[in-house]
Amino acid sequence: MFQDLDKMMQGSLAPYKKMIEVQTEMLERLSKQQIECTQACMQATIQQAMELQQVSNPQQLTQMQMDYTHRLEEMVNHASEQNMKTLKEAHRAIQDLTLSALATKS
């Protein structure tokens, strides 16, 4: 009897465990993406600082600053796209899990 009750509890908790797994994976991926974006921005800043030593006129400085901000904008846009993709995938997975759990209860 205890084994039957345990089996029933495990079965009823399975969707919640899966949801937690999906959320954990989503958060791990988002964290990794944010770390990669931060590292790329830091590297671009270091590169910009190194290149500033070679500047010989205001036009060159202006162009370098425009290139730098463009690189940062591309990095942040890419990170944003990746974050949204991760969130949408997690949303879909949880939605599918919910629909599946509701269908089995009916």
C-alpha angles and dihedrals in degrees: 000000000000090000091053091050091047091049091049092050092048090050094050092047095048096090091051092050090050091049090052090050091052092049092046092051090047092052092046091051093046091050092049091049092049092049091050091049092049092049091049091050091048091050091050090050092050090048090049091052091050092049092049088070089066096053114121104170141023094252091056090048091050092049092048091050091050091049090048094051090046091053091049091048091052091049094050092045090051091049090049092052091049092048092051091048090052092048093048092050091051091047091052092047093050091045091052090047091051093048090048092050092048092048092053092050093053 
